[in-house]
Amino acid sequence: MSIDLSQSPALDSQAAGVARVVLKPKKSKPFFGRHPWVLDSAVDRVEGHASDGDVVDLLTEKDKFIARGIFNSRSRIRVRLYTWNPGEPLDGDFWRARLAAAVELRRTLGYDNPQGACRLVFSEADHLSGLIVDRYANYLAVQTTGLAMSRRLDVIVPALVAATGARGVMLRGERGIGQQEGIEVTDGLYSGEAPDGPIFIEEHGVRYAVDLAQGQKTGFYVDQRENRRVAADYLRGRRVLDMFCYTGGFSVCASKLGHAKEVLGIDTSAKAIAMARGNAQLNGLANLHFEAADAFEKADALIASGRRFDAVVLDPPKFARSRQSVNDALMAYHRINRTAVDLLPPGGILITCSCSGHVSREDFLYMLSGVSQRTGRSIQILEQRGPAPDHPVSATCLESDYLKCFICRVG
């Protein structure tokens, strides 16, 4: 008599010595649907011994196998799921195959310019929950947002180096993740050679310096790659205000590719502003000016002084870091977008972005509707955009659809 392991996989888990995480009744549907995050509130019990970082099988309350993942008792994401094949080992060969598939996708997208930058691994969207890898020329920046990946860097990093020929691999942490996941990540060199200064990359013929050691995120906002190029066409010949400009991504692109008349970039970080000025010089551009200031305060001061612009770019940092902070985030988005509208004449261009994954596209649209109503100005949405294709969205983990970029005309 044959045994269907998909119906009785608990036997397989026991035989393999893998602990089993059993769900509460009526909690299994998302995971049969291949969502990779099992929250603590869905778990009924753990059968067998599971230390943090161990492989576990996820089962229904009726002992039916769902998926295999990695356990973390200290995280609200109690299990991160990686395979829905019963008995498939989460070993070195498994991780190397996943990484190779991610790198190959970027090659087929044409994002393998050795002097360029791209996201090589995008966590859940590449079926590698908790791992982000960006390539900057011949260096890699690795960010682990989950204990599972943090514990497996000894396999992951050599595989990435073998696939890319990277000269050095830098580790980068993310604020708050260490405490949430129970991991300690110290920014710095993990393997190979450390860069002796900024890394220089090229994007659509524009050159940028990237600080892999201390820059925000992994050093640069590679997700806005295509949005910068498209925005430049709308900014052609205009006087542009770039709020939250960081190291000048939109600003420099607007000037070099869009031939903007002039650009003023604002960011709170004096170090980022210094790099933005350097990026303008790197590209031989003289019509850009940068200032270190609080964006909200500076926008209010510009309105009070009577200054106006033909276009405003808003690319603020993440305003919502949890579901509980969404309302506060939407108020902040409303405030800065309303101010931007007040700085624009009829026919002005507003390019407004949100990288807060907890703020949905629909929420953001409603926020813009509120801005239109409160200002008495029409807002025509010309384009709704997301991240570059090297940041794919997983159809079974819609949380990976985080970046919103709206190109608008203000009447």
Secondary structure as GFF3:
##gff-version 3
##sequence-region A 1 411
A	DSSP	alpha_helix	10	16	.	.	.	ID=ss1
A	DSSP	beta_strand	19	23	.	.	.	ID=ss2
A	DSSP	alpha_helix	29	32	.	.	.	ID=ss3
A	DSSP	beta_strand	37	39	.	.	.	ID=ss4
A	DSSP	three_ten_helix	40	42	.	.	.	ID=ss5
A	DSSP	beta_strand	43	47	.	.	.	ID=ss6
A	DSSP	beta_strand	55	59	.	.	.	ID=ss7
A	DSSP	beta_strand	65	71	.	.	.	ID=ss8
A	DSSP	beta_strand	77	83	.	.	.	ID=ss9
A	DSSP	alpha_helix	92	108	.	.	.	ID=ss10
A	DSSP	beta_strand	117	122	.	.	.	ID=ss11
A	DSSP	three_ten_helix	123	126	.	.	.	ID=ss12
A	DSSP	beta_strand	131	136	.	.	.	ID=ss13
A	DSSP	beta_strand	139	144	.	.	.	ID=ss14
A	DSSP	alpha_helix	147	150	.	.	.	ID=ss15
A	DSSP	alpha_helix	153	164	.	.	.	ID=ss16
A	DSSP	beta_strand	168	172	.	.	.	ID=ss17
A	DSSP	alpha_helix	177	181	.	.	.	ID=ss18
A	DSSP	beta_strand	188	192	.	.	.	ID=ss19
A	DSSP	beta_strand	199	203	.	.	.	ID=ss20
A	DSSP	beta_strand	206	210	.	.	.	ID=ss21
A	DSSP	three_ten_helix	222	224	.	.	.	ID=ss22
A	DSSP	alpha_helix	225	234	.	.	.	ID=ss23
A	DSSP	beta_strand	239	243	.	.	.	ID=ss24
A	DSSP	alpha_helix	249	256	.	.	.	ID=ss25
A	DSSP	beta_strand	262	267	.	.	.	ID=ss26
A	DSSP	alpha_helix	270	282	.	.	.	ID=ss27
A	DSSP	beta_strand	288	292	.	.	.	ID=ss28
A	DSSP	alpha_helix	295	304	.	.	.	ID=ss29
A	DSSP	beta_strand	311	314	.	.	.	ID=ss30
A	DSSP	three_ten_helix	323	325	.	.	.	ID=ss31
A	DSSP	alpha_helix	326	342	.	.	.	ID=ss32
A	DSSP	beta_strand	348	354	.	.	.	ID=ss33
A	DSSP	alpha_helix	361	375	.	.	.	ID=ss34
A	DSSP	beta_strand	379	385	.	.	.	ID=ss35
A	DSSP	three_ten_helix	398	400	.	.	.	ID=ss36
A	DSSP	beta_strand	404	410	.	.	.	ID=ss37
###
